[in-house]
Each structure stands twice: as structure tokens, then as C-alpha cells.
Amino acid sequence: MIDAHIADGDLVIAERTTKAKDGDIVIAEIDGEWTMKYLRQKAGRVWLEPANKKYKPIYPTSSFSIGAVVIGVIVTGK
């Protein structure tokens, strides 16, 4: 989550919920794997967008669920 200014070792504060809006950073299960990414929604389609230009968006092929929405970050400086 480099471009979201969340670095390795930082602590993420998340609120458990199954609902989120476009642009929220979510912790989600997509095709059996858990990840933290930006939620994107457009014209009824949902995908996850990494906050790192080195990676491509992730589109669900079999399953998708939101577990939490990130509401804060504690920077540890590690």
C-alpha cells in the first residue's frame, strides 16, 4: 500500500463491516485470498485496486466479500 502511505510494519485500524463505498481501503476476501486494497465499483462491477503502480487491479472470478474498512493507520517508522 505504498501509494496510500501504509508501509510495512505500520498498524492499520479497521472497522468490521461488509459494506464499503468506492475508494475505501478495504480488507477483503477475493477468490479465497485475503488482501487490503482500494475498493472500486463502476456500472455494477467490483474490483480491488492496489496502492502500488507495480501491481494490476484484481477482479473476482469466483468469490468476493468485504471483511473490514480501514479507518486509520498508526505509522511505526520501521
Residue, then its C-alpha position, 0 to 999 in steps of 0.5 A: m500500500i505504498d501509494a496510500h502511505i501504509a508501509d510495512g510494519d505500520l498498524v492499520i485500524a479497521e472497522r468490521t463491516t461488509k459494506a464499503k463505498d468506492g475508494d475505501i481501503v478495504i480488507a477483503e476476501i477475493d477468490g479465497e485470498w485475503t488482501m487490503k486494497y482500494l475498493r472500486q465499483k463502476a456500472g455494477r462491477v467490483w474490483l480491488e485496486p492496489a496502492n502500488k503502480k507495480y501491481k494490476p487491479i484484481y477482479p473476482t472470478s469466483s468469490f468476493s466479500i468485504g471483511a473490514v474498512v480501514i479507518g486509520v493507520i498508526v505509522t511505526g517508522k520501521 
